[in-house]
Amino acid sequence: MGEPLRFISFEGPEGSGKSTQAGRLSVWLRGLGATVTLTHEPGGTALGEEIRRWLLHCDADMGPEAEFLLYSADRAEHVRTVLEPALAGGNFVICDRFVDSSYAYQGYGRGLDLSWLRAVSKKILRVQPSLTFLLDLPPEQGLKRLADRDRLEGESLEFHRRVRKGYLDLASTEPGRYVVLNATLPEHELARRIQEEVSKRWPGLSGL
């Protein structure tokens, strides 16, 4: 059996520290000699950054279907221009949010049908993470960590509770891919556990 695809995603509710841990993992991997592409959704491409601005900072009313399709447009461009080329070149790809965010936010949070979300996503998901870290914490704690709130972060506490439940449900259905971590742990302890798990999945790292 060959090495798992070098694609790692970070998921979690607002304020969970995903971006911080994704950045720390990329520094650690580079220190071992790996070539790393660190990216994020929404965004990660020129088009994606424009879509990100619409999604997170648009004042106009936006229906949940339109919201999901904008995320999907961003993801299609991201897969085509960033993820596939980086993985084909042998890079480790570390992505701050991927399709699971849509299932949690637009599926569980907004109430859209998950089967429809998956059917649309299937057309663009030519690559999938081999490992997903879910940084879990109660939304009451995560939202307190935010200095400013964008359009999604400003949603109700009940919305964010549904999102958290969605993530935990998704993780329970794919225990081989998901690693759920308590995001209230100290930053350095989370980083240690993440590095330990990556070392288990890719034991050849020590030989890079």
C-alpha positions, -999 to +999 in steps of 0.1 A: +000+000+000+014+034-010+019+065+010-013+085+017-020+116-004-001+144+012-032+165+018-040+176+053-070+198+062-079+217+093-115+222+103-133+236+133-157+263+146-148+300+148-120+308+172-107+272+173-071+281+162-071+264+128-050+289+111-024+290+139-021+252+139-020+250+101+008+275+101+027+257+129+025+224+111+038+239+078+068+254+097+075+220+113+073+201+081+095+225+063+120+221+091+121+183+082+129+192+046+094+188+031+080+211+005+047+225+018+019+244+002-001+263+029-035+275+017-070+283+028-107+284+019-124+305+010-095+321-009-062+307-019-064+320-055-069+355-069-105+347-078-110+330-045-100+361-026-127+381-044-152+354-036-140+354+000-147+391+002-183+386-011-189+357+013-176+372+045-181+409+041-210+414+018-239+435+033-265+422+007-289+395+017-276+361+005-296+329+004-280+297+017-280+281-018-261+311-033-237+310-004-229+274-009-225+278-046-201+306-041-180+284-018-181+257-044-169+281-072-140+291-049-133+254-042-134+244-079-108+271-088-087+262-057-086+225-066-077+232-102-050+258-098-035+251-063-042+218-048-039+194-078-006+210-091+009+210-056+000+174-049+012+163-083+045+179-075+049+159-043+042+187-019+025+184+014-007+205+011-021+220+043-055+236+039-073+258+064-109+246+057-121+224+028-154+209+018-163+197+053-168+234+062-196+236+037-212+205+051-210+218+086-219+255+079-243+253+049-256+218+057-260+217+095-259+254+101-281+266+072-302+235+069-294+227+033-298+190+022-265+172+027-271+149-002-274+179-025-243+195-011-224+163-017-237+158-052-226+193-062-192+189-045-185+155-061-181+173-095-151+193-082-135+171-055-109+154-076-086+154-045-096+146-009-077+151+024-060+120+038-060+135+072-084+161+088-078+177+122-110+189+138-102+215+165-133+213+187-145+237+213-178+250+224-189+281+204-194+301+236-156+299+241-146+302+204-166+334+197-151+351+228-117+348+211-127+369+181-118+406+181-140+413+151-167+393+135-174+387+098-208+378+083-206+341+094-190+347+127-218+371+135-245+344+132-265+334+163-251+311+190-277+284+180-263+285+144-227+279+157-240+251+180-255+234+149-222+238+131-203+222+159-227+193+160-222+190+123-185+187+126-187+161+153-212+141+133-190+142+102-160+131+123-179+102+137-186+089+102-150+090+090-128+080+121-100+070+098-096+104+083-106+127+112-086+133+143-106+153+169-086+175+192-097+196+222-090+232+210-090+245+246-056+228+251-025+250+251-013+259+216+020+241+220+003+209+232-021+209+203+009+214+179+027+184+196-003+161+191-007+172+155+029+166+147+027+132+164-002+122+143+014+134+111+045+114+119+024+083+123+007+087+090+039+096+071+067+076+089+091+085+061+093+121+072+123+114+093+142+104+062+135+136+042 
